[in-house]
Amino acid sequence: MLVSNLPQHVDIVIVGGGPVGALLAQRLLKSGHDALLVDAKHSVGNDPRALAIAYASQQSLAASGLWDESLAATPIERVHVSQAGTLGRTELNAAELDLPMLGSVVKYQKLAQYAFDQMVAGDVRLALGMKVTQIQRLARFAQITLESDTGTQKISCRLVILADGGHLIAQLTDIKQTVKSYAQHAVLATLTPKQPHKGIAFERFADDGPLALLPTGNDFTLVWTQTPEQATARLTLSDDGFIAEVEQRFADRVSGFSAVTGRASWPLALKTLNSVVGQRVVLIGNAAQTLHPVAGQGLNLGLRDAATLADVLAATPARELGEAASLARYAKLRARDAGLVTAVTDSLITLFDSSSLPLKHARSLGLLAMDQCSWLRRGFAERMVYGAR
Ligand SMILES: Cc1cc2nc3c(=O)[nH]c(=O)nc-3n(C[C@H](O)[C@H](O)[C@H](O)COP(=O)(O)OP(=O)(O)OC[C@H]3O[C@@H](n4cnc5c(N)ncnc54)[C@H](O)[C@@H]3O)c2cc1C
């Protein structure tokens, strides 16, 4: 529900109504806490990302009214992983985990706009078109400054939750962010396959960088990691030239493509924090950790942040919101999953980015071992679907 007049005080302010902030706001409704969500935008603009959402994340969104068939998500039944130039390959499949699907692919724009619409139609108190420009924190409360077309306003609160994708982190002097640039861009594109994709996603480790193909409607969304210079060159290639380069890297793993549209490029970096909590503040989703998209885990991890924080806050009396003890409880609960998924994603890049021959053979053996060993494969797939529990 949109608020027409901003209050002077609320107990909890959530900054950012992306999928992570939205899930938290929806789940907090049950706790009865006095909360307000603010987002700088009025509606979600164009965004080229297609997101692989794990089955467990899908269930979590659905339980909070943020997922239904109107999203037209495409089920992923199998994930085929292979390395170019070697025999190394394996396949993860939903049947092995007794699930109807490993996950689904949905366009970011659709998912985020659906979340906005559900919040507007529902009970979440929402202020759109309000950009937070300043956060001030004292021992007993915090104050945020909001700017909109109609001017500047201030709101005091007990707790600020940043689900803003990481834009306001520089204002938090008690939290340090580390940025590791991969000196890589992701080239995104929509590719029409010559044969139906049958719900199979592909992860291909080519000599010059990993490529992922996510089944999206009747097409694939390509996420192709490469140097910024290669990305610039490939955005200007002819359609046929671009398709030929992708086909060459997939060899005979896919049947080929008849068309490419919507090419875009995205700079990649790993951003982590020394702490996801500080004085009267918690950071979740991309504000807490921004990962390389190679394993499609960023949003899945962020949704688990939101679910855990909602549970911790539901068990916290209003007068204790924002106090160090409950924030520390949250940070402790999230440390293992966030640490493990971040480390695995980062090491995939480091490990598969080297063209050294011994390392290439070791990677190939690793994939073959996983292919032969069902418990290893199941363990890996379970972590992709549920996170580290
Ligand atoms: C190419 C690519 C592919 C990816 N693929 C996958 C995938 O397959 N699977 C997966 O799990 N993840 C994937 N990710 C990661 C995923 O996109 C992010 O993890 C996810 O979008 C983070 O959601 P969020 O809600 O934390 O932040 P965001 O989606 O960034 O939302 C932040 C919100 O905060 C608002 N905001 C920002 N600043 C302010 C402010 N000052 N005041 C008020 N509001 C503000 C914004 O308007 C926005 O609505 C991918 C990322 C990329 C780049």
The ligand as a Gaussian input file, in Angstrom:
#p B3LYP/6-31G(d) Opt

LIG

0 1
 C       24.496000     -10.520000     -15.419000
 C       23.943000     -10.979000     -14.106000
 C       23.291000     -12.204000     -14.031000
 C       22.807000     -12.655000     -12.794000
 N       22.200000     -13.871000     -12.733000
 C       21.770000     -14.349000     -11.547000
 C       21.145000     -15.632000     -11.459000
 O       21.006000     -16.343000     -12.468000
 N       20.710000     -16.058000     -10.235000
 C       20.872000     -15.304000      -9.100000
 O       20.495000     -15.750000      -8.007000
 N       21.454000     -14.077000      -9.162000
 C       21.892000     -13.577000     -10.346000
 N       22.455000     -12.329000     -10.409000
 C       22.524000     -11.505000      -9.180000
 C       21.192000     -10.769000      -8.902000
 O       20.843000      -9.964000     -10.015000
 C       21.319000      -9.904000      -7.651000
 O       21.871000     -10.671000      -6.615000
 C       19.948000      -9.368000      -7.191000
 O       19.331000      -8.598000      -8.188000
 C       20.109000      -8.532000      -5.925000
 O       18.836000      -8.135000      -5.479000
 P       18.687000      -6.983000      -4.394000
 O       17.209000      -6.885000      -4.121000
 O       19.637000      -7.194000      -3.280000
 O       19.214000      -5.651000      -5.122000
 P       18.667000      -4.935000      -6.409000
 O       17.964000      -5.883000      -7.290000
 O       19.837000      -4.170000      -6.951000
 O       17.599000      -3.868000      -5.850000
 C       18.000000      -2.727000      -5.132000
 C       16.811000      -1.764000      -5.028000
 O       17.231000      -0.664000      -4.198000
 C       16.802000       0.557000      -4.761000
 N       17.730000       1.619000      -4.322000
 C       19.047000       1.708000      -4.610000
 N       19.583000       2.808000      -4.000000
 C       18.560000       3.395000      -3.323000
 C       18.475000       4.558000      -2.498000
 N       19.539000       5.345000      -2.266000
 N       17.286000       4.897000      -1.951000
 C       16.174000       4.115000      -2.193000
 N       16.208000       3.010000      -2.962000
 C       17.383000       2.649000      -3.510000
 C       16.840000       0.305000      -6.270000
 O       15.970000       1.204000      -6.958000
 C       16.402000      -1.152000      -6.375000
 O       15.006000      -1.280000      -6.536000
 C       22.946000     -11.845000     -11.625000
 C       23.600000     -10.611000     -11.706000
 C       24.089000     -10.174000     -12.936000
 C       24.790000      -8.851000     -12.992000

